[in-house]
Amino acid sequence: MQLIDAGNDEWLRVVNIIGGKGVAHKLRQLGVMPGDCIRIIRHAPLGGPIMIEVGGRVIAIGRGVASHIDVEKSECASL
Amino acid sequence: MRFALIGQPNCGKSTLFNQVAGYKAETGNFAGTTVNYTESKVRVGGEVIELVDLPGTYSLTGTNPAERETLRYLGSRQVDVIINVIDSTHLSQGLSLSIELLELQHPMVIALNMMDEAAHMGLKIDGAQLEELFGIPVLPLVASKGRGVRKVFLSALAIAKSRKTPKRPSYSLDIEEAIQSLATFLDGKDAYWDAEPLAIKLLEGDEALIAQVATQTPGLISQIQSAQQRLEQIRGQSSVWTISGERHGLAANLAGKVVEQGERKIILRDRLDNLLLHPIWGYFFLGAILFIFFEVIYGLGSALEAPLIGFFNNLDLTLSTLLGSGTLGSEILVGILKGISGGVAIVLPYLLPFLIGLGFLEDVGYLPRVAFLMDALMHRIGLHGKAVVPFILGYGCNVPAVMSTRMLEDRRDRFLAAALATLVPCAARLAVVFGLVAFYLGPRLALGIYVFNLFVIAVTGRLLTSLMPEETPGLILEIPVYRMPTLRNIFFKVWFRAREFVVEAWPILILGSVVLAILNYFQFADIFNVLVRPLTWVMGLPERVGVPLIFGILRKELSLIMLRQALGVTDFADGLTPIQMVTFTVFVVFYIPCLATLAVLKRELGWREMFLIALLTVVIALLAALVARGIGLLVL
């Protein structure tokens, strides 16, 4: 499943990050990597970004970027 | 001796810097406030040291110019000790940068900042254990309150003196082999870097660095590629992911060892986003916040402007009856007075409340949330929400706005954001809008100009986007927690920015007024007026407005200050009709950014882009002024 299809408040595990060097690099920098646990906090309306929590940090991610992140549901809770 | 402050964006480096050096670096509760480095001399333990505040960076492999700046500075080995500032509320994230820094094998200390917030979130951090694991000093810090600052610096000084270099954590065997093979090849080949840290960075595929080193090292590219390929065969994924993934895992592992998660207290600020970022209410609050902001500036400003103007007009009258008029000396004196009174009565009353309000919004952490709310709309003008930051900074001053476009990765995005940000009415132009339109024609019309301005920016953005098709990957932006701004910080921030007006702009305003007095006396002003007559004629403005418009390129306030003098009135209502006021203001809001902004455009983007943007703004200004005049003729 892609991150863009996931709902609010579910814990998810990042399976894969596909897509351009730029996007992958930026996500890596902010600590979003395969294996990490993330949670969607909220969606902005009108096709706006989604807000996720990863490793105690809150990040806003555009829908375009979110469609490059493969996730699966997981019981993991990140620190 | 030189100390460098390094850390991830919004970890509080600049706050720490300002604690010891006085307010010299801009701070704000969002990522990327510092885009170039600030230096200052400070005294530590009886010694004078050079303290450098570097732009925040998530990792040392930089994709945007702000991040590359940090790496370049570190690579050039001028630093005696690194003070690595970490936001304790997300330690594992910060530690991955720390590990990268350890790889540089520079003397280093770690300052765990925001310990108060971490405690509040129920996090217990075992600094002593981290100290043991890394073999370098790890100290607690609350930079915003000045707690622990002294200890951090004394410890840094001791480490710098002992020149004790830390040992970097090791990677898995296969990665270490790749590093060593490349390091052996690189040994002694680069003047700046040690072989091992350089090898790691090159294996990680830092393109800018590879290009830089490859020019002096023949055969480098094939060496890197073979090392990368070997690693890829073993791991089945690119070496970039392998190395950063392992570092990331190591950081998470370390954090797991030293952080204990206790019970988290949920307080108001944790729930605040449910309201402020609500799909419907969020926009309502955004509108309300901006509206209140506007009303406060207008309320305070106009309450001050009226009596001040009255006072200076009396002074003006007394002076001319005392000195008589018509002599060059008295004209110059009146010019000086106009320059001074313009600053006191027209600019400062609006500038100060504006700077206080902006400082508050910045420090609270609301700005990145505006980016979150506005991202969908920003896409319609070809940018993503991150470009909201240059826009909002633009309302203060276009110079930092253009500089902040450095945090955008893409060159097209930087050009577009810079071009559009120069159309944002800065505090100087705010003085024109409020001092002229709001004061004489009412705040609603001034608000109308701001809304019209947003509309023009949106249309321009759309047009430019259709010329430069979108390749923007999209928004990726950290959202900080809300923080209560400290009075002290807001005070210094406002002072820091207002001083810029007092020291740099005001003398130009006074000088401009004097020059105009001389021009008037010798009747030279007409030459300038005739030059821009085609423009002023089309807009239906008096001929004498030409000089203020030309001089407005130096400083935007100047066009308003000189306008009084050029028209020969103390009350604008005597020299301009309401429609002319609106047309003039709209033109001033859009046309050629001031000299300082032009300079920074040239530096950030280049000559060609600077001229392109200047030309674009004149065309837009003229069109916008004509539209405003047309609407004015219909409505007013």
HADDOCK unambig.tbl for C-alpha pairs under 7 A between the chains (distance, minus, plus):
assign (segid A and resid 23 and name CA) (segid B and resid 473 and name CA) 6.46 0.50 0.50
assign (segid A and resid 29 and name CA) (segid B and resid 58 and name CA) 5.30 0.50 0.50
assign (segid A and resid 29 and name CA) (segid B and resid 59 and name CA) 5.83 0.50 0.50
assign (segid A and resid 30 and name CA) (segid B and resid 58 and name CA) 6.49 0.50 0.50
assign (segid A and resid 31 and name CA) (segid B and resid 93 and name CA) 6.15 0.50 0.50
assign (segid A and resid 44 and name CA) (segid B and resid 279 and name CA) 6.11 0.50 0.50
assign (segid A and resid 44 and name CA) (segid B and resid 373 and name CA) 6.46 0.50 0.50
assign (segid A and resid 45 and name CA) (segid B and resid 279 and name CA) 5.44 0.50 0.50
assign (segid A and resid 46 and name CA) (segid B and resid 376 and name CA) 6.32 0.50 0.50
assign (segid A and resid 47 and name CA) (segid B and resid 376 and name CA) 6.02 0.50 0.50
assign (segid A and resid 48 and name CA) (segid B and resid 375 and name CA) 5.70 0.50 0.50
assign (segid A and resid 48 and name CA) (segid B and resid 376 and name CA) 4.40 0.50 0.50
assign (segid A and resid 49 and name CA) (segid B and resid 372 and name CA) 6.50 0.50 0.50
assign (segid A and resid 49 and name CA) (segid B and resid 375 and name CA) 6.69 0.50 0.50
assign (segid A and resid 55 and name CA) (segid B and resid 90 and name CA) 6.33 0.50 0.50
assign (segid A and resid 55 and name CA) (segid B and resid 92 and name CA) 6.93 0.50 0.50
assign (segid A and resid 55 and name CA) (segid B and resid 93 and name CA) 6.82 0.50 0.50
assign (segid A and resid 56 and name CA) (segid B and resid 89 and name CA) 6.82 0.50 0.50
assign (segid A and resid 56 and name CA) (segid B and resid 90 and name CA) 5.07 0.50 0.50
assign (segid A and resid 57 and name CA) (segid B and resid 90 and name CA) 6.13 0.50 0.50
assign (segid A and resid 58 and name CA) (segid B and resid 478 and name CA) 5.93 0.50 0.50
assign (segid A and resid 58 and name CA) (segid B and resid 479 and name CA) 5.31 0.50 0.50
assign (segid A and resid 58 and name CA) (segid B and resid 480 and name CA) 6.86 0.50 0.50
assign (segid A and resid 59 and name CA) (segid B and resid 476 and name CA) 6.85 0.50 0.50
assign (segid A and resid 59 and name CA) (segid B and resid 477 and name CA) 5.47 0.50 0.50
assign (segid A and resid 59 and name CA) (segid B and resid 478 and name CA) 4.28 0.50 0.50
assign (segid A and resid 59 and name CA) (segid B and resid 479 and name CA) 5.35 0.50 0.50
assign (segid A and resid 60 and name CA) (segid B and resid 372 and name CA) 6.56 0.50 0.50
assign (segid A and resid 60 and name CA) (segid B and resid 476 and name CA) 5.69 0.50 0.50
assign (segid A and resid 60 and name CA) (segid B and resid 477 and name CA) 5.11 0.50 0.50
assign (segid A and resid 60 and name CA) (segid B and resid 478 and name CA) 6.16 0.50 0.50
assign (segid A and resid 60 and name CA) (segid B and resid 479 and name CA) 6.60 0.50 0.50
assign (segid A and resid 61 and name CA) (segid B and resid 475 and name CA) 5.30 0.50 0.50
assign (segid A and resid 61 and name CA) (segid B and resid 476 and name CA) 4.64 0.50 0.50
assign (segid A and resid 61 and name CA) (segid B and resid 477 and name CA) 6.62 0.50 0.50
assign (segid A and resid 62 and name CA) (segid B and resid 474 and name CA) 5.27 0.50 0.50
assign (segid A and resid 62 and name CA) (segid B and resid 475 and name CA) 4.58 0.50 0.50
assign (segid A and resid 62 and name CA) (segid B and resid 476 and name CA) 6.49 0.50 0.50
assign (segid A and resid 64 and name CA) (segid B and resid 473 and name CA) 6.94 0.50 0.50
assign (segid A and resid 64 and name CA) (segid B and resid 474 and name CA) 6.01 0.50 0.50
assign (segid A and resid 65 and name CA) (segid B and resid 473 and name CA) 6.71 0.50 0.50
assign (segid A and resid 65 and name CA) (segid B and resid 474 and name CA) 5.97 0.50 0.50
